[in-house]
Amino acid sequence: MQITVVGYGNVGAGMVKQLSAAGHSVTVTGRQMENAEKVATQYGARSAPLASASDNAELIVLAVPYDSVAAALDALGTLDGKVVVDVTNPLTSDYMGLTIGHTTSAAEEIAKLTGASVVKAFNTLFAQVLGEGPVFPSQAASVFVASDDAAAKERVVAVAGSMGFSTIDAGGLKNARYLEAVAGLNIYLGYGAGLGTQISPTWITR
Ligand SMILES: NC(=O)c1ccc[n+]([C@@H]2O[C@H](COP(=O)([O-])OP(=O)(O)OC[C@H]3O[C@@H](n4cnc5c(N)ncnc54)[C@H](OP(=O)(O)O)[C@@H]3O)[C@@H](O)[C@H]2O)c1
């Protein structure tokens, strides 16, 4: 699949690494082209400026801080009809709380800004887990996927599966309110409670 990753930071680079390893055709973009090029070269991807990076993209991963999403979307140009994966968590500056929740979520706010279908996914994975890969000793790490667009959700489920993650259908985009809170708990457990960043939330059934 043709996938554009916006952002070459912790999560962006991890996504480029794992998507490229899974055989996808990956383009990485951002404000500093030399940084995008560096990550692209490292993982066998391509780089392109923000304005043209999503021209042929079947999936666009927004791996930028929540507060930077509006500016990034502006720079990307129209994404009408495309599928955007929102990995963001709307964190307070000390990373120990969420700036929005209960009545909305980052994903729902992002959906208001774009003509693309928005899928919440990957936000509960530490970048370090993305970097290391999906396989834990007992099972694969989980990607929770929420969207109001069934076809868009299916596309993201397929891509996460191709990367080696298990997937959990988390329902409509409104449930991003829960997923962003789960990410908040994961951050507390990893950093606040000292469990470290090789942890990952999942759901088990009997
Ligand atoms: N780190 C984690 O473990 C983790 C886990 C799950 C979800 N998340 C979420 O994933 C997102 C990225 O986190 P991160 O840790 O990868 O952050 P990061 O390392 O700081 O990377 C952020 C990236 O966004 C780019 N960026 C910032 N403003 C931009 C704009 N206006 N247009 C285009 N690119 C812009 C930055 O590049 P320039 O500043 O050079 O433009 C950088 O490449 C955040 O929303 C975070 O909440 C993070």
PDBQT file of the ligand as one rigid body, heavy atoms in Angstrom, charges set to zero:
ROOT
HETATM    1  N1  LIG A 301       6.177   9.003  21.744  1.00  0.00    +0.000 N 
HETATM    2  C1  LIG A 301       5.293   8.034  22.004  1.00  0.00    +0.000 C 
HETATM    3  O1  LIG A 301       5.615   7.011  22.638  1.00  0.00    +0.000 OA
HETATM    4  C2  LIG A 301       3.884   8.152  21.488  1.00  0.00    +0.000 A 
HETATM    5  C3  LIG A 301       3.048   7.048  21.579  1.00  0.00    +0.000 A 
HETATM    6  C4  LIG A 301       1.764   7.108  21.052  1.00  0.00    +0.000 A 
HETATM    7  C5  LIG A 301       1.330   8.282  20.452  1.00  0.00    +0.000 A 
HETATM    8  N2  LIG A 301       2.155   9.361  20.402  1.00  0.00    +0.000 N 
HETATM    9  C6  LIG A 301       1.654  10.569  19.715  1.00  0.00    +0.000 C 
HETATM   10  O2  LIG A 301       2.295  10.603  18.438  1.00  0.00    +0.000 OA
HETATM   11  C7  LIG A 301       2.533  11.960  18.043  1.00  0.00    +0.000 C 
HETATM   12  C8  LIG A 301       4.018  12.126  17.736  1.00  0.00    +0.000 C 
HETATM   13  O3  LIG A 301       4.748  11.863  18.910  1.00  0.00    +0.000 OA
HETATM   14  P1  LIG A 301       6.339  11.740  18.863  1.00  0.00    +0.000 P 
HETATM   15  O4  LIG A 301       6.761  11.196  20.162  1.00  0.00    +0.000 OA
HETATM   16  O5  LIG A 301       6.759  11.084  17.601  1.00  0.00    +0.000 OA
HETATM   17  O6  LIG A 301       6.733  13.279  18.799  1.00  0.00    +0.000 OA
HETATM   18  P2  LIG A 301       8.120  13.898  18.278  1.00  0.00    +0.000 P 
HETATM   19  O7  LIG A 301       9.214  12.903  18.404  1.00  0.00    +0.000 OA
HETATM   20  O8  LIG A 301       8.241  15.202  18.935  1.00  0.00    +0.000 OA
HETATM   21  O9  LIG A 301       7.844  14.111  16.711  1.00  0.00    +0.000 OA
HETATM   22  C9  LIG A 301       6.882  15.033  16.269  1.00  0.00    +0.000 C 
HETATM   23  C10 LIG A 301       7.041  15.209  14.775  1.00  0.00    +0.000 C 
HETATM   24  O10 LIG A 301       6.065  16.132  14.313  1.00  0.00    +0.000 OA
HETATM   25  C11 LIG A 301       6.717  17.082  13.449  1.00  0.00    +0.000 C 
HETATM   26  N3  LIG A 301       5.921  18.300  13.389  1.00  0.00    +0.000 N 
HETATM   27  C12 LIG A 301       5.662  19.171  14.395  1.00  0.00    +0.000 A 
HETATM   28  N4  LIG A 301       4.880  20.157  13.949  1.00  0.00    +0.000 NA
HETATM   29  C13 LIG A 301       4.636  19.909  12.629  1.00  0.00    +0.000 A 
HETATM   30  C14 LIG A 301       3.887  20.554  11.614  1.00  0.00    +0.000 A 
HETATM   31  N5  LIG A 301       3.220  21.694  11.851  1.00  0.00    +0.000 N 
HETATM   32  N6  LIG A 301       3.861  20.023  10.376  1.00  0.00    +0.000 NA
HETATM   33  C15 LIG A 301       4.531  18.871  10.109  1.00  0.00    +0.000 A 
HETATM   34  N7  LIG A 301       5.254  18.203  11.030  1.00  0.00    +0.000 NA
HETATM   35  C16 LIG A 301       5.302  18.720  12.283  1.00  0.00    +0.000 A 
HETATM   36  C17 LIG A 301       8.103  17.238  14.060  1.00  0.00    +0.000 C 
HETATM   37  O11 LIG A 301       9.053  17.700  13.155  1.00  0.00    +0.000 OA
HETATM   38  P3  LIG A 301       9.501  19.248  13.032  1.00  0.00    +0.000 P 
HETATM   39  O12 LIG A 301       9.305  19.884  14.382  1.00  0.00    +0.000 OA
HETATM   40  O13 LIG A 301      10.927  19.195  12.562  1.00  0.00    +0.000 OA
HETATM   41  O14 LIG A 301       8.586  19.797  12.005  1.00  0.00    +0.000 OA
HETATM   42  C18 LIG A 301       8.408  15.756  14.351  1.00  0.00    +0.000 C 
HETATM   43  O15 LIG A 301       8.829  15.098  13.188  1.00  0.00    +0.000 OA
HETATM   44  C19 LIG A 301       2.035  12.831  19.195  1.00  0.00    +0.000 C 
HETATM   45  O16 LIG A 301       0.752  13.291  18.908  1.00  0.00    +0.000 OA
HETATM   46  C20 LIG A 301       2.018  11.888  20.394  1.00  0.00    +0.000 C 
HETATM   47  O17 LIG A 301       1.040  12.249  21.342  1.00  0.00    +0.000 OA
HETATM   48  C21 LIG A 301       3.420   9.327  20.890  1.00  0.00    +0.000 A 
ENDROOT
TORSDOF 0
